[in-house]
Amino acid sequence: MNVKDVIAGLGALAQEHRLAAFRELVQQGPDGLPAGVLAERLGLAPATLSFHLSQLSNAGLVASRRQGRLIIYSVDVGRFQALLGFLTENCCQGNADLCQPHPGGRASGCAPGGG
């Protein structure tokens, strides 16, 4: 993943409604959610959600597919993993395993005092 793609991804996530939509879609996994269900869960008007999903899609973080009359949105897991990989590739002097998230939101071993 190049720097331009990372900036686009992080920029797309740097907004409250887009971040909430992305997190909801991450929880759903590859099955995703219909746009209407996602709008309802987030308490957003469909047109507002459509705008935000478009921004996430343009950044490559969200994909859509048609299923009958519904449009199903899901996270592009490969792109998301690439973004995370870019952010952590040199973590703790190249030992990215130490940067894996743990319950409580802290990385394991590179925090001052060993974690």
C-alpha positions in Angstrom: 0.0 0.0 0.0 1.4 3.4 -0.9 1.4 6.5 1.1 -1.3 8.1 -1.1 -3.7 5.2 -0.4 -3.0 5.3 3.3 -3.8 9.0 3.5 -7.0 8.5 1.5 -8.0 5.6 3.9 -7.3 7.5 7.0 -8.9 10.7 5.7 -12.1 8.7 4.9 -12.1 7.3 8.4 -11.5 10.8 10.0 -15.2 11.6 10.3 -17.6 10.5 13.0 -20.4 8.9 10.8 -17.9 7.3 8.4 -16.0 5.8 11.3 -19.2 4.5 12.9 -20.3 3.0 9.6 -16.9 1.4 9.0 -16.8 -0.1 12.5 -20.3 -1.5 12.1 -19.3 -3.1 8.8 -16.1 -4.5 10.3 -18.3 -6.3 12.9 -20.5 -7.8 10.2 -17.5 -9.3 8.3 -17.7 -10.2 4.6 -21.5 -10.7 4.7 -21.9 -6.9 5.2 -25.2 -5.1 5.6 -27.9 -3.7 3.4 -27.6 0.1 3.2 -31.0 0.6 4.8 -30.2 -1.6 7.8 -26.9 0.2 8.3 -28.6 3.6 8.1 -31.2 2.5 10.7 -28.5 1.2 13.0 -26.6 4.4 12.8 -29.6 6.7 13.0 -28.7 8.4 9.7 -30.8 9.4 6.8 -30.2 7.2 3.7 -28.9 10.0 1.6 -26.5 11.0 4.4 -25.2 7.4 4.7 -24.9 7.1 1.0 -22.6 10.1 0.9 -20.4 8.6 3.7 -20.3 5.2 2.1 -19.2 6.7 -1.1 -16.3 8.4 0.6 -15.3 5.0 2.2 -15.7 3.3 -1.1 -13.6 5.9 -2.9 -10.8 5.2 -0.4 -11.1 1.5 -1.2 -12.2 0.5 2.4 -15.7 -0.5 1.6 -17.2 -2.5 -1.3 -20.8 -2.8 -2.5 -22.7 -5.5 -4.3 -26.2 -5.7 -5.5 -28.4 -8.4 -4.1 -31.8 -8.2 -5.8 -33.1 -4.7 -5.0 -30.7 -4.2 -2.0 -27.2 -2.8 -2.1 -25.0 -4.7 0.4 -22.0 -2.9 1.8 -19.0 -4.7 3.4 -15.5 -3.9 4.4 -12.7 -4.7 1.9 -10.8 -6.8 4.4 -7.7 -7.0 2.3 -7.5 -3.3 1.9 -8.1 -2.8 5.7 -5.4 -5.3 6.5 -3.0 -3.5 4.1 -3.8 -0.2 5.9 -3.1 -1.7 9.3 0.0 -3.4 8.0 1.3 -0.2 6.7 0.8 1.5 10.0 2.5 -1.2 12.0 5.1 -2.6 9.7 8.0 -1.0 11.6 6.4 -1.1 15.0 8.8 -1.7 17.9 11.9 -1.6 15.7 10.5 -4.0 13.1 8.8 -6.5 15.5 5.2 -6.0 14.4 4.0 -8.9 16.6 4.5 -6.6 19.6 2.0 -4.2 18.1 -0.9 -6.6 18.0 -3.9 -5.2 19.9 -4.9 -6.6 23.3 -8.0 -6.3 25.4 -8.1 -2.9 26.9 -6.8 -1.3 23.7 -3.0 -1.4 24.4 -0.3 -3.0 22.4 1.6 -5.8 24.1 5.3 -5.1 24.5 6.6 -1.9 23.2 5.0 0.5 25.6 7.3 2.1 28.2 7.9 -0.4 31.0 7.3 -3.4 28.7 3.6 -3.2 28.1 
